[in-house]
């Protein structure tokens, strides 16, 4: 009998990832992990990191600490500094929460844990696998947004940007890796369709040194919606399950309101609990 693989994908979304943490924390508590492949985009890589460490005690606090900290400064658009101090936020978090990468190694034996990044020059998606080399730079690279994060992310001597630019919903990649059942944690509701936003035009304007990246930013709506088409019309031998908020999350990428973040975390827990109950039925 053919070995049909199962994948877990976690979409990015900055502070909206608190919803994803609510889901994965529930999975851990219920000892639910039937997956062979784990793919994260941007903040989704961090969510998967703690899922694979099997730690739930401080996951809400990991998002709240980022909200409480001094990691966002829009004035830096004029100074050339990081608007989102992404590298500092991750490095501070690493010191505070001390992720145990050895636990990940044990839990992904025979499996794949992947961070999606976008190459600065080609603007193509690259899928970096967890291994023996340092993982934190790859996690950071997957969330390094053009313009908003100006400190370069360099992997193997080449500059990388947020994986969501090239492959925000890597369902097709999971299918190509052999996954015939794909669970994707979304940070938008099912009915969501991507439209180009002002930040896409701003990002493209400030990315003139990377012409292909500039094009990718200006066609990001098409890239995103093409992935949605795959989700809604998967191949006949593939099942895709979306775990989405029922409506737009109150949390935004840069939300600092603790009550809003806690509410969206609890919403994620509720979505996961209902999903697991329906599995049992």
C-alpha angles and dihedrals in degrees: 000000000000115000104237111201126216124215135199116205124186119199120218127240111145111239090003083078087083085081090054091050089055089057098045093044088056090048090053094048090050092045090239115160116130092149131125097180130040120190123181131186120202108314087007089073090060092047089054091045092062092039089057092045086053093227120145102156098092106018096111088046090054089063094040092052089056089051093049095045130086096254102123126067119159090186087074090075084081097040100048093242128124113290087197108034090215100158092049092046092054094044092048089048091050091055093045101043101026102211112217105226091182089068089055090052090055094046097047098047106138090007137089127244110186136187116201117220134172118231111233096220103038096028086217123138117255124195112215115197126216111249142135096307123088111291103192095077089054092050090050092046091054090061100037101122118202113256094357091068110038099169102098122245107215121191118179090346095306130105118245134190138195111313090223091074093067103022114011095165106030097193094128090053090052089051091049088053089058103266112148094173115048127183113193124190107211127194091206131062120263094254092055117123120188119242125184111264132204089258090062091058092044091048091049092048092054094042099067091126088065106050096179092049089050090055091048092053091051092050097040093115090059092047092051096044092047088059089049089054089055090050093050094042107032124173114278092254094052132081119198122193119192121205102197138158110259090237137002112313115243088223116089129195092271102030115150099176105114096201092054092049092049091050093052090047089054089048089056090051090051093050091050093047091052091047092053093045090053090050090057090050 
